[in-house]
Amino acid sequence: MAVVVAWSRIYIGVHYPSDVVASFLATSAAVIVLAGLWNRYAPRVFARLPFGVASEAGASEAAASEAAPTQAHGS
């Protein structure tokens, strides 16, 4: 879809080809940077949220510890 829109903008003379290429490169760079930031910082942010959003590993560890029977010491 984006390629069709880019081609149509060049075809009707609204943009130069260099404008379209530059916007593609800028958008690609922004996606790469933001994806990297998301992958690096999102787990830390979600771990600090008060409503208990946890990763799958953390959730499975919590479920395993809850399911384990507890033994009273000193009885």
C-alpha positions as CSV (number, residue, x, y, z in Angstrom):
1,M,0.0,0.0,0.0
2,A,2.8,2.4,0.9
3,V,4.6,1.7,-2.3
4,V,1.4,2.4,-4.3
5,V,0.9,5.7,-2.5
6,A,4.6,6.7,-3.0
7,W,4.4,5.8,-6.7
8,S,1.2,7.8,-7.1
9,R,2.7,10.9,-5.4
10,I,5.6,10.8,-7.9
11,Y,3.2,10.1,-10.9
12,I,0.9,13.0,-10.2
13,G,3.9,15.3,-9.7
14,V,3.4,16.2,-6.0
15,H,6.8,14.9,-4.9
16,Y,10.2,14.3,-6.5
17,P,11.5,10.8,-6.4
18,S,14.3,11.9,-4.0
19,D,11.5,13.1,-1.5
20,V,9.9,9.7,-1.6
21,V,13.2,7.8,-1.1
22,A,14.3,10.2,1.7
23,S,11.0,9.6,3.5
24,F,11.3,5.9,3.1
25,L,14.8,5.9,4.6
26,A,13.8,8.2,7.5
27,T,10.8,6.0,8.3
28,S,12.9,2.9,8.2
29,A,15.5,4.4,10.5
30,A,12.8,5.5,13.0
31,V,11.3,2.0,13.0
32,I,14.6,0.4,13.7
33,V,15.5,2.8,16.5
34,L,12.0,2.6,18.1
35,A,11.9,-1.2,17.9
36,G,15.3,-1.4,19.5
37,L,14.2,0.9,22.3
38,W,11.0,-1.0,22.8
39,N,12.8,-4.4,23.0
40,R,15.3,-2.9,25.5
41,Y,13.1,-1.0,27.8
42,A,9.5,-2.3,27.6
43,P,10.1,-5.3,29.8
44,R,11.5,-3.1,32.6
45,V,8.6,-0.7,32.3
46,F,5.9,-3.4,32.3
47,A,7.6,-5.1,35.3
48,R,7.1,-1.8,37.3
49,L,3.4,-1.4,36.5
50,P,1.1,-1.8,39.5
51,F,-1.5,-3.9,37.8
52,G,0.7,-7.0,37.5
53,V,1.7,-7.3,33.9
54,A,4.4,-9.9,33.9
55,S,6.5,-11.7,31.4
56,E,5.6,-15.3,30.6
57,A,8.7,-16.5,32.4
58,G,7.9,-14.5,35.5
59,A,4.3,-15.7,35.4
60,S,5.2,-19.3,35.0
61,E,7.7,-19.1,37.9
62,A,5.1,-17.5,40.1
63,A,2.5,-20.1,39.3
64,A,5.0,-22.9,40.0
65,S,5.9,-21.4,43.4
66,E,2.2,-21.1,44.3
67,A,1.5,-24.7,43.3
68,A,4.4,-26.1,45.5
69,P,3.3,-27.4,48.8
70,T,4.6,-25.7,51.9
71,Q,6.0,-27.6,54.8
72,A,6.0,-26.4,58.4
73,H,9.3,-26.4,60.1
74,G,9.7,-27.3,63.7
75,S,6.5,-29.3,64.2
